[in-house]
Amino acid sequence: MAININVYTESTPNPATRKFLVNKLLINGSVDFATKESAETSPFAKELYKFNFVNGVFFASNFVTITKTEEADWADIEQILKEFVKGAVESELKVQENPQEEAPAFEGTEQEIKIQQILHDYVRPAVEQDGGAISYKSFENGVVTVELRGSCSGCPSSTFTLKAGIENLLKRMVPEVQEVVSEAL
């Protein structure tokens, strides 16, 4: 029996992005198609990029975060995208041709493993709620470098979140951490 797909939209802290939630799992983990060129392996993202007002596509669990172009107005495009997402999910358009399972495999020193675990367990769920994703890049000389994707990429409040939230949490739980910075994409 086919499931009736419902699509709900939520605004995100980034005014250029909206989160389109569906009542079905789209992908285990997350995947970012920040450019039209990067969407070649995703039939779903490739179709979204056919809209001239789509400027970024990010998938995680049961939602797709769509970034619009500066000229586009959500009042004009939100319903169009909502209907497209509903149709794409109903027709089982693939998010990825050959998805790789993203099982967290933490590596490195004791501190690096602890940092990765904290990011995975505490930070990732909160960031996903806002339509984004965070991934660990490195820990050197007291500085944790992370990568922000989805609605977090280019979000006006991401710097505040990074410094006030993530940095304070990591400093409290891993005393060796002195600073958290984001790597530009």
C-alpha positions in Angstrom: 0.0 0.0 0.0 1.4 3.4 -1.0 1.9 5.9 1.8 0.2 9.3 1.5 3.1 11.8 1.5 2.7 15.0 3.4 5.1 17.9 3.1 5.6 20.5 5.7 7.8 23.6 5.5 9.8 25.3 8.2 11.8 28.4 8.1 15.4 28.1 9.2 17.7 30.7 10.9 19.0 31.3 7.3 16.4 33.5 5.5 17.6 32.1 2.1 16.8 28.5 3.0 13.6 26.5 3.8 13.3 23.1 5.2 10.8 20.8 3.4 9.9 17.9 5.8 8.2 14.7 4.6 6.6 11.8 6.5 9.1 9.3 5.1 12.9 8.7 5.5 14.7 10.1 2.5 18.3 9.2 3.4 20.3 7.7 6.3 22.8 10.5 7.3 23.0 13.6 5.2 24.3 14.7 1.8 24.9 18.2 0.5 24.6 19.3 -3.1 25.8 22.9 -2.8 26.1 23.4 -6.5 24.3 22.3 -9.6 27.4 20.5 -10.8 27.6 18.5 -7.5 24.1 17.2 -8.1 25.0 14.8 -10.9 24.8 11.7 -8.6 21.4 12.8 -7.3 18.3 12.5 -9.5 16.3 14.3 -6.9 18.7 17.3 -6.5 19.3 17.4 -10.3 15.6 17.9 -10.8 15.5 20.6 -8.1 18.3 22.5 -9.8 16.2 22.7 -13.0 14.3 25.5 -11.2 16.2 28.7 -11.9 15.6 29.9 -8.3 17.2 27.0 -6.6 20.8 27.7 -5.3 21.5 24.8 -3.0 20.1 21.4 -2.0 20.8 19.5 1.2 19.2 16.2 2.4 19.1 14.7 5.9 16.8 12.0 7.3 13.3 13.1 6.5 13.9 16.5 4.9 15.4 18.5 2.1 16.7 22.0 2.8 16.5 24.2 -0.3 18.4 27.5 -0.7 16.9 30.0 -3.0 18.6 32.6 -5.2 18.7 36.2 -3.9 16.1 37.4 -6.4 13.5 34.8 -5.6 10.7 35.3 -3.0 9.5 32.5 -0.8 5.9 33.7 -1.3 6.2 33.0 -5.0 8.2 29.7 -4.9 7.4 27.8 -1.7 4.2 26.1 -2.9 5.9 25.1 -6.2 8.7 23.5 -4.3 6.3 21.8 -1.8 4.4 20.2 -4.7 7.6 19.2 -6.4 9.0 17.6 -3.2 5.7 15.7 -2.7 5.7 14.4 -6.2 9.4 13.4 -6.1 9.0 11.5 -2.9 5.8 9.8 -4.1 7.5 8.7 -7.3 10.5 7.5 -5.2 13.0 9.8 -7.0 16.4 8.8 -5.6 18.4 11.2 -3.4 21.6 9.4 -4.4 22.4 6.8 -7.1 24.8 4.9 -5.0 24.4 6.0 -1.3 27.3 5.3 1.0 26.3 4.4 4.6 27.6 7.1 6.9 28.2 5.1 10.1 30.2 7.3 12.5 33.7 5.9 12.6 35.6 8.3 14.9 39.4 8.3 14.5 42.4 10.1 16.0 43.7 10.9 19.4 41.6 10.5 22.6 40.6 14.2 22.4 39.7 14.0 18.7 37.5 11.0 19.3 35.8 12.8 22.2 35.2 15.9 20.1 33.8 13.9 17.2 31.5 12.0 19.6 30.2 15.3 21.2 29.6 16.8 17.7 27.7 13.7 16.7 25.6 13.2 19.8 24.9 16.8 20.9 25.5 19.2 18.1 24.4 17.3 15.0 20.8 16.8 16.1 20.4 20.5 16.9 22.0 21.6 13.6 19.8 19.2 11.7 16.7 20.7 13.3 17.7 24.0 11.6 18.1 22.3 8.3 21.8 22.0 8.3 24.7 19.7 9.0 28.1 19.9 10.8 31.1 17.7 10.3 34.4 17.4 12.1 37.5 18.3 10.0 40.5 18.6 12.4 41.8 19.4 15.8 45.2 21.1 15.9 46.9 23.4 18.5 43.6 23.7 20.5 41.5 24.7 17.4 38.6 22.5 16.2 37.8 23.0 12.6 34.3 22.0 11.4 32.4 22.2 8.2 28.9 23.6 8.0 26.5 22.6 5.3 22.8 23.0 4.3 21.1 26.0 5.8 24.1 26.6 8.1 26.3 27.4 5.1 26.1 31.2 4.7 23.6 31.6 7.6 23.9 35.0 9.3 23.6 33.3 12.8 26.0 30.4 12.2 29.0 32.4 13.5 27.1 33.1 16.8 26.0 29.4 17.0 29.6 28.3 16.4 31.1 30.5 19.0 28.4 30.8 21.7 27.0 27.2 21.4 29.5 24.7 19.9 32.7 26.4 21.2 31.4 26.7 24.7 30.1 23.1 24.8 33.4 21.7 23.5 35.6 23.9 25.9 33.5 22.6 28.8 33.7 19.0 27.8 37.2 18.9 26.4 39.5 21.3 28.3 42.2 21.2 25.5 39.8 23.0 23.1 40.5 26.7 22.9 38.5 27.7 19.8 36.1 26.3 17.1 36.3 27.6 13.5 34.4 26.8 10.4 36.0 25.9 7.2 34.6 27.8 4.2 33.1 25.7 1.5 
